[in-house]
Amino acid sequence: MQSGSRFYAVTVPGGFDIYDNQEKLRLDPSYPTKALAGAARARLSSECRNPDELFPILRVE
């Protein structure tokens, strides 16, 4: 009989993230509500260097 321990991966808490299409990365922080993430996305899009590459609409996976 073999004795051992198990490894459990830490789960990521739920939330809404914003993905930067220009830099190709997920931005920090994660927002607890879709409304807060939407407001942050609108602000980031209005400050965007290249309006043709705006932040995409939020989606829940």
Secondary structure by P-SEA (a helix, b strand, c coil): cccbbbbbcccccbbbbbbbcccccccccccccaaaaaaaaaaaaaacccccccccccccc
